[in-house]
Every structure is written in C-alpha cells, then in structure tokens.
Amino acid sequence: MKNIIFDSVSVARAGRIIIKNASFTIKTGECVALYGPNGAGKTTILNLINGLLFAFQGKIVVGDTTLTKNTALSVQLITGYVPQNFEVDSRIPILAKTVVLSGIYGKLGLFHYPSQQHFDKVRKIMELFEIGHIFDRPFGQISGGEKQKTMIARAMMQEPEILLLDEPFSSISESSKWKILEIIKHWKKEKNITILLVSHEKQVIEKLCNKIFYLEEGTIVSQESIDGNL
C-alpha cells in the first residue's frame, strides 16, 4: 500500500505561504484531481510528493516513508511525473527515444546500460501514443503536443506506483487527448496506480478521477467524490 498522507503541511517560497496547513489522505489506486485558480498551490502539491520541494511545517508520508531530503530519491523511483512544461534547448541533441528511456535510469542503477529489450519497449510505448515517427528526432525540435506525449510515455516506461500529471493535455489535440485518457485509465485499473491530476478541464477530470480537491490560496477548501469512477 502506498497511501499518500499530508499531515498539517505548510510551504513557503520567497517569504509567501503557498500551502497552508494541508491535511488529507489519498489511498492507493485513487485518482484525485487538484482543481483551482492559478497560484492556488496545485503544482506545489505535486512537487512536494515528488520530493522537489519540502515543507517547513508538518509531514508527508508515502507508504511507509516520511518524505525528507534523505528519502526523496526512494519515493521518486516509484513516482512518474509529467510536468506542464519540459523544455530542452533545441541545440541539445537529446533524442525523443532517450527522453522516454530515461524513465528507467533510476531503476537500472549506476553503470548499468539499457538493453535492446528496453529500446524495443520504448518504441512500443511511443507507438501506443502515436509518436513512433519521432523516435530518432531531437526532443527540442518536436511540437508541444509531441513533447507532452513523450513525457507521458516516459512515465509509463518507468512503471510507477504513483503518477503525477500537471496539465498533461494542454498542447494535445482533442482526438489524441481522449485516446490517451483511455490508455491511462486502463493502465491505472490494471496496475492499481495512484494518480494526482492537475487540470482545468472538468471533462478530463470526470473521465479519469474519483475525487476532486478544490484549492484556493494554498488551502483545500472542499473535497468532492465522483461516484461514477469509484
């Protein structure tokens, strides 16, 4: 079980409180949407779970692990993160396939190199997301939608227990968005993955999630269950 527990968590940046005394539990296999205006603290919650930020008050527990700077890596190994924006300088020749493959680097360990089977899996996942044609293309030279699909493919390559999605469909076409949602929904059901989704699209939330947290100014002001996805 990898329940996620926030216990009286507060976060500040540049002298401003971003998250105020947040307490909640997300159970294994749930999909929770974080919904609210810009600056409400949605992305901050994802960054806290992924060990990219740390609270000055309270604690966060993932499974049996209390998140600290010393334990963050162990949580990151089981967490797939799809950020809203992931930019690479177009002059840097990192290929799309390498970005997807990087999802397994933490589990491979130091001085262990990917096998042909790993590259075959990368191609299979990229074809699933209809981006097989960019397999050998520089990541910095592909479209915004292709970048988001590549990052979702990277998370799938990692085979995470927790999936963090930050506006993952903002640059993806309508037809592709619904296909990818079906893939993620099937993947969640098959693997019992816990998902946190930041999205402003109610239709996307209702398609995937079973619960919504409404945030305002760093505070969860209400919670709502979506019975159809329980």
KOLPAPA-78198 format. One record per residue (C-alpha): y negated, z negated, x. Coordinates in nm, 3 decimals. Example, Ala and Ser with C-alpha at 12.3 -4.5 7.8 and 13.67 -1.06 7.14 Angstrom:
<nodes>
{c2:0.450, c3:-0.780, c1:1.230}
{c2:0.106, c3:-0.714, c1:1.367}
</nodes>
This chain:
<nodes>
{c2:0.000, c3:0.000, c1:0.000}
{c2:-0.342, c3:0.097, c1:0.134}
{c2:-0.578, c3:-0.062, c1:-0.116}
{c2:-0.945, c3:-0.046, c1:-0.015}
{c2:-1.136, c3:-0.370, c1:-0.069}
{c2:-1.511, c3:-0.422, c1:-0.033}
{c2:-1.598, c3:-0.791, c1:-0.029}
{c2:-1.974, c3:-0.864, c1:-0.062}
{c2:-2.064, c3:-0.575, c1:0.169}
{c2:-2.426, c3:-0.509, c1:0.268}
{c2:-2.552, c3:-0.241, c1:0.506}
{c2:-2.895, c3:-0.179, c1:0.656}
{c2:-3.036, c3:0.111, c1:0.856}
{c2:-3.381, c3:0.129, c1:1.013}
{c2:-3.467, c3:-0.202, c1:0.851}
{c2:-3.381, c3:-0.082, c1:0.500}
{c2:-3.094, c3:-0.216, c1:0.288}
{c2:-2.871, c3:0.078, c1:0.191}
{c2:-2.578, c3:-0.106, c1:0.032}
{c2:-2.638, c3:-0.438, c1:-0.142}
{c2:-2.359, c3:-0.691, c1:-0.184}
{c2:-2.095, c3:-0.438, c1:-0.294}
{c2:-1.761, c3:-0.576, c1:-0.411}
{c2:-1.484, c3:-0.359, c1:-0.552}
{c2:-1.117, c3:-0.265, c1:-0.506}
{c2:-0.972, c3:0.087, c1:-0.502}
{c2:-0.597, c3:0.088, c1:-0.549}
{c2:-0.353, c3:0.315, c1:-0.368}
{c2:-0.329, c3:0.652, c1:-0.542}
{c2:-0.656, c3:0.623, c1:-0.733}
{c2:-0.931, c3:0.884, c1:-0.725}
{c2:-1.274, c3:0.727, c1:-0.754}
{c2:-1.593, c3:0.928, c1:-0.789}
{c2:-1.918, c3:0.794, c1:-0.644}
{c2:-2.199, c3:0.916, c1:-0.867}
{c2:-2.573, c3:0.863, c1:-0.848}
{c2:-2.905, c3:0.998, c1:-0.722}
{c2:-2.975, c3:1.096, c1:-0.363}
{c2:-3.014, c3:0.790, c1:-0.142}
{c2:-2.804, c3:0.569, c1:-0.370}
{c2:-2.554, c3:0.491, c1:-0.091}
{c2:-2.265, c3:0.722, c1:-0.179}
{c2:-2.219, c3:0.881, c1:0.164}
{c2:-2.274, c3:0.541, c1:0.327}
{c2:-1.968, c3:0.404, c1:0.145}
{c2:-1.757, c3:0.693, c1:0.281}
{c2:-1.888, c3:0.631, c1:0.632}
{c2:-1.806, c3:0.260, c1:0.605}
{c2:-1.446, c3:0.331, c1:0.505}
{c2:-1.409, c3:0.581, c1:0.789}
{c2:-1.546, c3:0.338, c1:1.047}
{c2:-1.859, c3:0.541, c1:1.121}
{c2:-2.086, c3:0.257, c1:1.002}
{c2:-2.036, c3:-0.118, c1:0.991}
{c2:-2.165, c3:-0.383, c1:0.753}
{c2:-2.391, c3:-0.668, c1:0.863}
{c2:-2.256, c3:-0.880, c1:0.579}
{c2:-1.919, c3:-0.901, c1:0.405}
{c2:-1.596, c3:-0.727, c1:0.499}
{c2:-1.397, c3:-0.413, c1:0.426}
{c2:-1.017, c3:-0.422, c1:0.420}
{c2:-0.799, c3:-0.110, c1:0.421}
{c2:-0.438, c3:-0.205, c1:0.355}
{c2:-0.375, c3:-0.498, c1:0.591}
{c2:-0.657, c3:-0.401, c1:0.830}
{c2:-1.003, c3:-0.555, c1:0.828}
{c2:-1.241, c3:-0.285, c1:0.949}
{c2:-1.418, c3:-0.365, c1:1.276}
{c2:-1.520, c3:-0.159, c1:1.576}
{c2:-1.185, c3:-0.251, c1:1.731}
{c2:-0.974, c3:-0.148, c1:1.432}
{c2:-1.170, c3:0.158, c1:1.313}
{c2:-0.951, c3:0.407, c1:1.501}
{c2:-0.633, c3:0.290, c1:1.330}
{c2:-0.796, c3:0.348, c1:0.990}
{c2:-0.938, c3:0.686, c1:1.095}
{c2:-0.586, c3:0.803, c1:1.181}
{c2:-0.485, c3:0.772, c1:0.815}
{c2:-0.816, c3:0.895, c1:0.672}
{c2:-0.917, c3:1.255, c1:0.617}
{c2:-1.293, c3:1.306, c1:0.594}
{c2:-1.464, c3:1.617, c1:0.458}
{c2:-1.839, c3:1.576, c1:0.522}
{c2:-2.101, c3:1.757, c1:0.320}
{c2:-2.230, c3:1.934, c1:0.630}
{c2:-2.041, c3:2.004, c1:0.950}
{c2:-2.232, c3:2.236, c1:1.177}
{c2:-2.131, c3:2.382, c1:1.511}
{c2:-2.370, c3:2.582, c1:1.729}
{c2:-2.282, c3:2.949, c1:1.677}
{c2:-2.287, c3:2.992, c1:2.055}
{c2:-1.999, c3:2.745, c1:2.097}
{c2:-1.675, c3:2.947, c1:2.080}
{c2:-1.462, c3:2.693, c1:1.888}
{c2:-1.236, c3:2.886, c1:1.651}
{c2:-1.170, c3:2.804, c1:1.287}
{c2:-0.799, c3:2.752, c1:1.362}
{c2:-0.892, c3:2.496, c1:1.630}
{c2:-1.104, c3:2.301, c1:1.382}
{c2:-0.810, c3:2.284, c1:1.139}
{c2:-0.570, c3:2.195, c1:1.421}
{c2:-0.797, c3:1.909, c1:1.531}
{c2:-0.680, c3:1.719, c1:1.223}
{c2:-0.363, c3:1.624, c1:1.412}
{c2:-0.514, c3:1.542, c1:1.752}
{c2:-0.532, c3:1.168, c1:1.689}
{c2:-0.165, c3:1.154, c1:1.590}
{c2:-0.050, c3:1.378, c1:1.876}
{c2:-0.187, c3:1.138, c1:2.135}
{c2:-0.333, c3:1.191, c1:2.478}
{c2:-0.179, c3:1.470, c1:2.691}
{c2:0.038, c3:1.596, c1:2.405}
{c2:-0.024, c3:1.958, c1:2.315}
{c2:0.026, c3:2.130, c1:1.979}
{c2:0.342, c3:2.334, c1:1.938}
{c2:0.389, c3:2.675, c1:1.780}
{c2:0.504, c3:2.492, c1:1.467}
{c2:0.164, c3:2.324, c1:1.447}
{c2:-0.013, c3:2.661, c1:1.470}
{c2:0.223, c3:2.803, c1:1.205}
{c2:0.130, c3:2.512, c1:0.978}
{c2:-0.241, c3:2.576, c1:1.041}
{c2:-0.201, c3:2.938, c1:0.935}
{c2:-0.004, c3:2.841, c1:0.624}
{c2:-0.269, c3:2.589, c1:0.514}
{c2:-0.555, c3:2.831, c1:0.583}
{c2:-0.381, c3:3.100, c1:0.379}
{c2:-0.335, c3:2.847, c1:0.098}
{c2:-0.715, c3:2.808, c1:0.090}
{c2:-0.763, c3:3.186, c1:0.120}
{c2:-0.923, c3:3.167, c1:0.465}
{c2:-0.641, c3:3.317, c1:0.670}
{c2:-0.875, c3:3.603, c1:0.763}
{c2:-1.095, c3:3.365, c1:0.969}
{c2:-0.804, c3:3.220, c1:1.169}
{c2:-0.936, c3:3.354, c1:1.501}
{c2:-1.307, c3:3.362, c1:1.415}
{c2:-1.567, c3:3.128, c1:1.570}
{c2:-1.636, c3:2.839, c1:1.332}
{c2:-2.011, c3:2.863, c1:1.394}
{c2:-2.017, c3:3.220, c1:1.266}
{c2:-1.842, c3:3.182, c1:0.930}
{c2:-2.007, c3:3.125, c1:0.591}
{c2:-2.087, c3:2.786, c1:0.439}
{c2:-1.806, c3:2.816, c1:0.186}
{c2:-1.559, c3:2.911, c1:0.458}
{c2:-1.670, c3:2.609, c1:0.661}
{c2:-1.607, c3:2.375, c1:0.368}
{c2:-1.264, c3:2.527, c1:0.307}
{c2:-1.186, c3:2.491, c1:0.679}
{c2:-1.279, c3:2.122, c1:0.670}
{c2:-1.062, c3:2.061, c1:0.364}
{c2:-0.778, c3:2.243, c1:0.541}
{c2:-0.837, c3:2.019, c1:0.845}
{c2:-0.800, c3:1.710, c1:0.625}
{c2:-0.477, c3:1.847, c1:0.475}
{c2:-0.346, c3:1.919, c1:0.826}
{c2:-0.397, c3:1.551, c1:0.907}
{c2:-0.173, c3:1.444, c1:0.615}
{c2:-0.394, c3:1.142, c1:0.538}
{c2:-0.324, c3:0.847, c1:0.313}
{c2:-0.694, c3:0.829, c1:0.221}
{c2:-0.913, c3:1.134, c1:0.156}
{c2:-1.294, c3:1.110, c1:0.161}
{c2:-1.475, c3:1.408, c1:0.007}
{c2:-1.855, c3:1.436, c1:0.031}
{c2:-1.980, c3:1.716, c1:-0.199}
{c2:-1.691, c3:1.933, c1:-0.074}
{c2:-1.758, c3:2.227, c1:-0.309}
{c2:-2.134, c3:2.271, c1:-0.276}
{c2:-2.104, c3:2.608, c1:-0.098}
{c2:-1.777, c3:2.727, c1:-0.252}
{c2:-1.763, c3:2.988, c1:-0.529}
{c2:-1.670, c3:2.882, c1:-0.883}
{c2:-1.334, c3:3.061, c1:-0.879}
{c2:-1.234, c3:2.914, c1:-0.542}
{c2:-1.353, c3:2.566, c1:-0.641}
{c2:-1.111, c3:2.535, c1:-0.931}
{c2:-0.820, c3:2.670, c1:-0.726}
{c2:-0.890, c3:2.414, c1:-0.451}
{c2:-0.922, c3:2.134, c1:-0.706}
{c2:-0.574, c3:2.220, c1:-0.836}
{c2:-0.437, c3:2.213, c1:-0.480}
{c2:-0.595, c3:1.873, c1:-0.411}
{c2:-0.478, c3:1.735, c1:-0.747}
{c2:-0.119, c3:1.847, c1:-0.677}
{c2:-0.140, c3:1.710, c1:-0.322}
{c2:-0.268, c3:1.376, c1:-0.449}
{c2:0.015, c3:1.346, c1:-0.701}
{c2:0.284, c3:1.449, c1:-0.452}
{c2:0.167, c3:1.222, c1:-0.167}
{c2:0.005, c3:0.939, c1:-0.372}
{c2:-0.317, c3:0.985, c1:-0.175}
{c2:-0.619, c3:0.767, c1:-0.244}
{c2:-0.935, c3:0.975, c1:-0.289}
{c2:-1.305, c3:0.894, c1:-0.289}
{c2:-1.519, c3:1.182, c1:-0.409}
{c2:-1.895, c3:1.216, c1:-0.388}
{c2:-2.003, c3:1.482, c1:-0.637}
{c2:-2.286, c3:1.552, c1:-0.877}
{c2:-2.060, c3:1.776, c1:-1.089}
{c2:-1.916, c3:1.590, c1:-1.387}
{c2:-1.658, c3:1.866, c1:-1.450}
{c2:-1.522, c3:1.829, c1:-1.097}
{c2:-1.508, c3:1.451, c1:-1.132}
{c2:-1.329, c3:1.468, c1:-1.467}
{c2:-1.077, c3:1.718, c1:-1.328}
{c2:-0.973, c3:1.503, c1:-1.033}
{c2:-1.073, c3:1.138, c1:-1.074}
{c2:-0.959, c3:0.845, c1:-1.287}
{c2:-1.264, c3:0.624, c1:-1.226}
{c2:-1.639, c3:0.660, c1:-1.167}
{c2:-1.865, c3:0.418, c1:-0.980}
{c2:-2.231, c3:0.466, c1:-1.073}
{c2:-2.469, c3:0.379, c1:-0.787}
{c2:-2.842, c3:0.314, c1:-0.784}
{c2:-3.039, c3:0.198, c1:-0.481}
{c2:-2.733, c3:0.076, c1:-0.295}
{c2:-2.581, c3:-0.111, c1:-0.587}
{c2:-2.282, c3:-0.023, c1:-0.806}
{c2:-2.444, c3:-0.069, c1:-1.146}
{c2:-2.138, c3:0.020, c1:-1.357}
{c2:-1.782, c3:0.150, c1:-1.349}
{c2:-1.605, c3:0.380, c1:-1.593}
{c2:-1.240, c3:0.479, c1:-1.633}
{c2:-1.146, c3:0.836, c1:-1.714}
{c2:-0.834, c3:0.781, c1:-1.922}
{c2:-0.710, c3:1.138, c1:-1.903}
{c2:-0.638, c3:1.111, c1:-1.530}
{c2:-0.490, c3:0.763, c1:-1.516}
</nodes>
